[in-house]
Amino acid sequence: MMSTVAAVQPDGTPTWVDLGIPDLDKACSFYGALFGWQFQVGPEETGHYTMCLMHDRPVAAMSSFFDPDAGGFWWNVYLATSDCDATVARGTEVGGTVLMEPMEVMDQGRIAMLRDPAGAQIGLWQGRAHIGAEVVNEPGAVVRNDLVTAQPDVAREFYAALFDFTADRNEDIPGVDFTFLRRRDGHEVAGILGNPNATASQWATTFEVADTDAVVAAAKAHAGSASAPEDMVYGRIASVVDPFGTEFSVIQRASG
């Protein structure tokens, strides 16, 4: 059953991911092989901002816009906001730094970028014509976004202040410092993983797949790499690295 999103998500919900890389053709070949995506390539003036589609609906995007001094590539995570400017103002009040001031993206929406006090970059998206991902939580689509950081307490305090999130400890994984972030309505939207060995704070994206082992094999066959799949409480998971060094996770969710 397709998991579709038909309206703008509530504030604080991860609503979109995109990736800036130097070779769109190679990226389309790689991610198409992994997830079965179709691609709608945008015009040159948008950096060929390319919509990644499932069932003719957007699930993510890639473009040739990237910062060569950023020190690598990663899937950018955007949190929904009904007022981009107000959220940016609030973010600076509670310790964040503005990386990109709010700006209009044609009729699509309003965008901004922050750096949280733990050092992670996070996007904000006030959706209009583009509401964000329209397919989620099924094979080929995003299923989780989690912040990995050596400063989990700092991060939890920031996001709780920014979006009135609550942070509940995850008791499913003993010995791991992991908390669920929940909106005011109680809905879980993300997590914060405390890792004292993390050299940088970064939001990590996980895509759902139907067969983790098959996706790992596909990644290796298309100039990527991957860890050996492992079984854990939520399913069979692996870490994948694309041809540009972008790391993300894939999970075949446990049945039932």
Secondary structure by P-SEA (a helix, b strand, c coil): cccccccccccccccbbbbbbccaaaaaaaaaaaccccccccccccccbbbbbcccccccccccccccccccccbbbbbbbccaaaaaaaaaaabbbbccccccccccccbbbbbcccbbbbbbbbcccccccccccccccccbbbbbcccaaaaaaaaaaacbbbbbbbccccccbbbbbbcccccccbbbbbbccccbbbbbbbbbbccaaaaaaaaaaccbbbcccccccccbbbbbbccccccbbbbccccc
